[in-house]
Amino acid sequence: MPVTAKLSRKFYERFGDDIANELVDWFNMVDATYRSELRELNELNYARFDAKLEQRVAELRSDIQVRLERLETRLTKRLFGFWIAQAATTAALVFGVVRLVR
């Protein structure tokens, strides 16, 4: 919301309407320039922030993916170990029962 500069009536009476209006216009122009520069600076900073955020999110996703892959590998190894142990136990029981029956 732009703010328009205003000067007191005494200032207008002392220096005249032309000079006072010129000064008010100059103040408003400076204000608009600073607002424009501030907007550009904010947009640049936001773009930098957004780029850093995207980079950190990508790094986090990569790290999570690596950890999940390691977890999957460990679980797969443990499951194969479990299946081998179960198969050996089942085979031993079958051979034991067959031997008892004979």
mmCIF file of the C-alpha atoms, coordinates in Angstrom:
data_MODEL
# 
_entry.id   MODEL 
# 
loop_
_atom_site.group_PDB 
_atom_site.id 
_atom_site.type_symbol 
_atom_site.label_atom_id 
_atom_site.label_alt_id 
_atom_site.label_comp_id 
_atom_site.label_asym_id 
_atom_site.label_entity_id 
_atom_site.label_seq_id 
_atom_site.pdbx_PDB_ins_code 
_atom_site.Cartn_x 
_atom_site.Cartn_y 
_atom_site.Cartn_z 
_atom_site.occupancy 
_atom_site.B_iso_or_equiv 
_atom_site.pdbx_formal_charge 
_atom_site.auth_seq_id 
_atom_site.auth_comp_id 
_atom_site.auth_asym_id 
_atom_site.auth_atom_id 
_atom_site.pdbx_PDB_model_num 
ATOM 1   C CA . MET A 1 1   ? 0.000  0.000   0.000  1.00 0.00 ? 1   MET A CA 1 
ATOM 2   C CA . PRO A 1 2   ? 1.778  3.148   -1.192 1.00 0.00 ? 2   PRO A CA 1 
ATOM 3   C CA . VAL A 1 3   ? 2.042  6.120   1.111  1.00 0.00 ? 3   VAL A CA 1 
ATOM 4   C CA . THR A 1 4   ? 1.893  9.548   -0.492 1.00 0.00 ? 4   THR A CA 1 
ATOM 5   C CA . ALA A 1 5   ? 4.141  12.193  1.027  1.00 0.00 ? 5   ALA A CA 1 
ATOM 6   C CA . LYS A 1 6   ? 2.446  15.348  2.229  1.00 0.00 ? 6   LYS A CA 1 
ATOM 7   C CA . LEU A 1 7   ? 3.954  18.570  3.433  1.00 0.00 ? 7   LEU A CA 1 
ATOM 8   C CA . SER A 1 8   ? 2.469  21.126  5.784  1.00 0.00 ? 8   SER A CA 1 
ATOM 9   C CA . ARG A 1 9   ? 0.627  24.172  4.497  1.00 0.00 ? 9   ARG A CA 1 
ATOM 10  C CA . LYS A 1 10  ? 3.404  26.380  5.949  1.00 0.00 ? 10  LYS A CA 1 
ATOM 11  C CA . PHE A 1 11  ? 5.923  24.680  3.693  1.00 0.00 ? 11  PHE A CA 1 
ATOM 12  C CA . TYR A 1 12  ? 3.727  25.364  0.654  1.00 0.00 ? 12  TYR A CA 1 
ATOM 13  C CA . GLU A 1 13  ? 3.328  29.012  1.679  1.00 0.00 ? 13  GLU A CA 1 
ATOM 14  C CA . ARG A 1 14  ? 7.033  29.510  2.278  1.00 0.00 ? 14  ARG A CA 1 
ATOM 15  C CA . PHE A 1 15  ? 8.450  27.802  -0.856 1.00 0.00 ? 15  PHE A CA 1 
ATOM 16  C CA . GLY A 1 16  ? 5.487  27.905  -3.193 1.00 0.00 ? 16  GLY A CA 1 
ATOM 17  C CA . ASP A 1 17  ? 3.314  25.208  -4.685 1.00 0.00 ? 17  ASP A CA 1 
ATOM 18  C CA . ASP A 1 18  ? 5.701  24.325  -7.537 1.00 0.00 ? 18  ASP A CA 1 
ATOM 19  C CA . ILE A 1 19  ? 8.718  23.598  -5.333 1.00 0.00 ? 19  ILE A CA 1 
ATOM 20  C CA . ALA A 1 20  ? 6.653  21.824  -2.679 1.00 0.00 ? 20  ALA A CA 1 
ATOM 21  C CA . ASN A 1 21  ? 4.901  19.659  -5.284 1.00 0.00 ? 21  ASN A CA 1 
ATOM 22  C CA . GLU A 1 22  ? 8.226  18.886  -6.933 1.00 0.00 ? 22  GLU A CA 1 
ATOM 23  C CA . LEU A 1 23  ? 9.643  17.827  -3.567 1.00 0.00 ? 23  LEU A CA 1 
ATOM 24  C CA . VAL A 1 24  ? 6.584  15.672  -2.845 1.00 0.00 ? 24  VAL A CA 1 
ATOM 25  C CA . ASP A 1 25  ? 6.897  14.032  -6.279 1.00 0.00 ? 25  ASP A CA 1 
ATOM 26  C CA . TRP A 1 26  ? 10.584 13.397  -5.675 1.00 0.00 ? 26  TRP A CA 1 
ATOM 27  C CA . PHE A 1 27  ? 9.839  11.777  -2.284 1.00 0.00 ? 27  PHE A CA 1 
ATOM 28  C CA . ASN A 1 28  ? 7.190  9.587   -3.889 1.00 0.00 ? 28  ASN A CA 1 
ATOM 29  C CA . MET A 1 29  ? 9.567  8.614   -6.711 1.00 0.00 ? 29  MET A CA 1 
ATOM 30  C CA . VAL A 1 30  ? 12.295 7.678   -4.211 1.00 0.00 ? 30  VAL A CA 1 
ATOM 31  C CA . ASP A 1 31  ? 9.755  5.672   -2.224 1.00 0.00 ? 31  ASP A CA 1 
ATOM 32  C CA . ALA A 1 32  ? 8.618  3.829   -5.355 1.00 0.00 ? 32  ALA A CA 1 
ATOM 33  C CA . THR A 1 33  ? 12.230 3.096   -6.301 1.00 0.00 ? 33  THR A CA 1 
ATOM 34  C CA . TYR A 1 34  ? 13.035 1.698   -2.871 1.00 0.00 ? 34  TYR A CA 1 
ATOM 35  C CA . ARG A 1 35  ? 9.877  -0.382  -2.893 1.00 0.00 ? 35  ARG A CA 1 
ATOM 36  C CA . SER A 1 36  ? 10.773 -1.768  -6.297 1.00 0.00 ? 36  SER A CA 1 
ATOM 37  C CA . GLU A 1 37  ? 14.331 -2.592  -5.190 1.00 0.00 ? 37  GLU A CA 1 
ATOM 38  C CA . LEU A 1 38  ? 13.046 -4.176  -1.995 1.00 0.00 ? 38  LEU A CA 1 
ATOM 39  C CA . ARG A 1 39  ? 10.580 -6.294  -3.966 1.00 0.00 ? 39  ARG A CA 1 
ATOM 40  C CA . GLU A 1 40  ? 13.365 -7.463  -6.304 1.00 0.00 ? 40  GLU A CA 1 
ATOM 41  C CA . LEU A 1 41  ? 15.639 -8.230  -3.360 1.00 0.00 ? 41  LEU A CA 1 
ATOM 42  C CA . ASN A 1 42  ? 12.866 -10.196 -1.652 1.00 0.00 ? 42  ASN A CA 1 
ATOM 43  C CA . GLU A 1 43  ? 12.223 -12.169 -4.824 1.00 0.00 ? 43  GLU A CA 1 
ATOM 44  C CA . LEU A 1 44  ? 15.943 -12.962 -5.168 1.00 0.00 ? 44  LEU A CA 1 
ATOM 45  C CA . ASN A 1 45  ? 16.180 -14.062 -1.551 1.00 0.00 ? 45  ASN A CA 1 
ATOM 46  C CA . TYR A 1 46  ? 13.079 -16.201 -1.919 1.00 0.00 ? 46  TYR A CA 1 
ATOM 47  C CA . ALA A 1 47  ? 14.519 -17.812 -5.055 1.00 0.00 ? 47  ALA A CA 1 
ATOM 48  C CA . ARG A 1 48  ? 17.740 -18.612 -3.159 1.00 0.00 ? 48  ARG A CA 1 
ATOM 49  C CA . PHE A 1 49  ? 15.788 -19.985 -0.229 1.00 0.00 ? 49  PHE A CA 1 
ATOM 50  C CA . ASP A 1 50  ? 13.634 -22.088 -2.544 1.00 0.00 ? 50  ASP A CA 1 
ATOM 51  C CA . ALA A 1 51  ? 16.708 -23.473 -4.327 1.00 0.00 ? 51  ALA A CA 1 
ATOM 52  C CA . LYS A 1 52  ? 18.377 -24.379 -1.017 1.00 0.00 ? 52  LYS A CA 1 
ATOM 53  C CA . LEU A 1 53  ? 15.174 -25.966 0.230  1.00 0.00 ? 53  LEU A CA 1 
ATOM 54  C CA . GLU A 1 54  ? 14.846 -28.047 -2.945 1.00 0.00 ? 54  GLU A CA 1 
ATOM 55  C CA . GLN A 1 55  ? 18.492 -29.120 -2.622 1.00 0.00 ? 55  GLN A CA 1 
ATOM 56  C CA . ARG A 1 56  ? 18.058 -30.143 1.005  1.00 0.00 ? 56  ARG A CA 1 
ATOM 57  C CA . VAL A 1 57  ? 14.835 -32.008 0.265  1.00 0.00 ? 57  VAL A CA 1 
ATOM 58  C CA . ALA A 1 58  ? 16.599 -33.886 -2.545 1.00 0.00 ? 58  ALA A CA 1 
ATOM 59  C CA . GLU A 1 59  ? 19.490 -34.753 -0.203 1.00 0.00 ? 59  GLU A CA 1 
ATOM 60  C CA . LEU A 1 60  ? 17.058 -35.932 2.456  1.00 0.00 ? 60  LEU A CA 1 
ATOM 61  C CA . ARG A 1 61  ? 15.164 -38.085 -0.027 1.00 0.00 ? 61  ARG A CA 1 
ATOM 62  C CA . SER A 1 62  ? 18.431 -39.591 -1.228 1.00 0.00 ? 62  SER A CA 1 
ATOM 63  C CA . ASP A 1 63  ? 19.540 -40.313 2.336  1.00 0.00 ? 63  ASP A CA 1 
ATOM 64  C CA . ILE A 1 64  ? 16.201 -41.915 3.198  1.00 0.00 ? 64  ILE A CA 1 
ATOM 65  C CA . GLN A 1 65  ? 16.323 -44.000 0.021  1.00 0.00 ? 65  GLN A CA 1 
ATOM 66  C CA . VAL A 1 66  ? 19.829 -45.269 0.876  1.00 0.00 ? 66  VAL A CA 1 
ATOM 67  C CA . ARG A 1 67  ? 18.727 -46.153 4.406  1.00 0.00 ? 67  ARG A CA 1 
ATOM 68  C CA . LEU A 1 68  ? 15.651 -47.984 3.144  1.00 0.00 ? 68  LEU A CA 1 
ATOM 69  C CA . GLU A 1 69  ? 17.761 -49.920 0.635  1.00 0.00 ? 69  GLU A CA 1 
ATOM 70  C CA . ARG A 1 70  ? 20.139 -50.968 3.439  1.00 0.00 ? 70  ARG A CA 1 
ATOM 71  C CA . LEU A 1 71  ? 17.196 -51.995 5.603  1.00 0.00 ? 71  LEU A CA 1 
ATOM 72  C CA . GLU A 1 72  ? 15.715 -53.992 2.737  1.00 0.00 ? 72  GLU A CA 1 
ATOM 73  C CA . THR A 1 73  ? 19.037 -55.777 2.178  1.00 0.00 ? 73  THR A CA 1 
ATOM 74  C CA . ARG A 1 74  ? 19.356 -56.658 5.876  1.00 0.00 ? 74  ARG A CA 1 
ATOM 75  C CA . LEU A 1 75  ? 15.776 -57.902 6.055  1.00 0.00 ? 75  LEU A CA 1 
ATOM 76  C CA . THR A 1 76  ? 16.205 -59.999 2.920  1.00 0.00 ? 76  THR A CA 1 
ATOM 77  C CA . LYS A 1 77  ? 19.363 -61.640 4.334  1.00 0.00 ? 77  LYS A CA 1 
ATOM 78  C CA . ARG A 1 78  ? 17.598 -62.376 7.625  1.00 0.00 ? 78  ARG A CA 1 
ATOM 79  C CA . LEU A 1 79  ? 14.571 -63.824 5.842  1.00 0.00 ? 79  LEU A CA 1 
ATOM 80  C CA . PHE A 1 80  ? 16.760 -66.132 3.759  1.00 0.00 ? 80  PHE A CA 1 
ATOM 81  C CA . GLY A 1 81  ? 18.514 -67.234 6.955  1.00 0.00 ? 81  GLY A CA 1 
ATOM 82  C CA . PHE A 1 82  ? 15.156 -67.879 8.583  1.00 0.00 ? 82  PHE A CA 1 
ATOM 83  C CA . TRP A 1 83  ? 13.896 -69.838 5.571  1.00 0.00 ? 83  TRP A CA 1 
ATOM 84  C CA . ILE A 1 84  ? 17.044 -71.977 5.455  1.00 0.00 ? 84  ILE A CA 1 
ATOM 85  C CA . ALA A 1 85  ? 16.790 -72.700 9.178  1.00 0.00 ? 85  ALA A CA 1 
ATOM 86  C CA . GLN A 1 86  ? 13.093 -73.591 8.819  1.00 0.00 ? 86  GLN A CA 1 
ATOM 87  C CA . ALA A 1 87  ? 13.793 -75.822 5.836  1.00 0.00 ? 87  ALA A CA 1 
ATOM 88  C CA . ALA A 1 88  ? 16.594 -77.593 7.712  1.00 0.00 ? 88  ALA A CA 1 
ATOM 89  C CA . THR A 1 89  ? 14.377 -78.054 10.776 1.00 0.00 ? 89  THR A CA 1 
ATOM 90  C CA . THR A 1 90  ? 11.502 -79.371 8.684  1.00 0.00 ? 90  THR A CA 1 
ATOM 91  C CA . ALA A 1 91  ? 13.800 -81.745 6.775  1.00 0.00 ? 91  ALA A CA 1 
ATOM 92  C CA . ALA A 1 92  ? 15.302 -83.023 10.048 1.00 0.00 ? 92  ALA A CA 1 
ATOM 93  C CA . LEU A 1 93  ? 11.829 -83.626 11.490 1.00 0.00 ? 93  LEU A CA 1 
ATOM 94  C CA . VAL A 1 94  ? 10.699 -85.454 8.357  1.00 0.00 ? 94  VAL A CA 1 
ATOM 95  C CA . PHE A 1 95  ? 13.810 -87.659 8.355  1.00 0.00 ? 95  PHE A CA 1 
ATOM 96  C CA . GLY A 1 96  ? 13.395 -88.295 12.092 1.00 0.00 ? 96  GLY A CA 1 
ATOM 97  C CA . VAL A 1 97  ? 9.748  -89.300 11.719 1.00 0.00 ? 97  VAL A CA 1 
ATOM 98  C CA . VAL A 1 98  ? 10.565 -91.522 8.720  1.00 0.00 ? 98  VAL A CA 1 
ATOM 99  C CA . ARG A 1 99  ? 13.338 -93.221 10.674 1.00 0.00 ? 99  ARG A CA 1 
ATOM 100 C CA . LEU A 1 100 ? 11.039 -93.809 13.652 1.00 0.00 ? 100 LEU A CA 1 
ATOM 101 C CA . VAL A 1 101 ? 8.329  -95.268 11.467 1.00 0.00 ? 101 VAL A CA 1 
ATOM 102 C CA . ARG A 1 102 ? 10.655 -97.787 9.838  1.00 0.00 ? 102 ARG A CA 1 
# 
